[in-house]
């Protein structure tokens, strides 16, 4: 099956957004969590680094999932491959 230039554009944009969101995930998971250890004050009786690593990361993960779903729905409609046409 020969893929058209339009198919290549679709997959390039899909891979680009996936890569960007994976970089955000990596930063939130490993970089922020690593440096949060230096935030040594308590927040509601727990170390602040705990809140950053557990609660803050989960909020960012949900935002990443929501943004990816929104972006891909828009991209699908733009390229005519949407399920809701």
Number of C-alpha atoms within 10 A of each C-alpha: 3 5 7 8 9 10 11 11 12 16 12 12 13 16 12 12 16 13 12 11 17 13 12 15 16 12 14 19 19 12 12 16 19 13 10 17 15 10 12 11 11 12 11 7 7 11 15 18 22 16 16 19 18 13 11 16 18 14 11 15 16 11 12 16 12 11 14 16 12 11 14 15 15 13 16 16 14 11 12 11 12 13 8 8 7
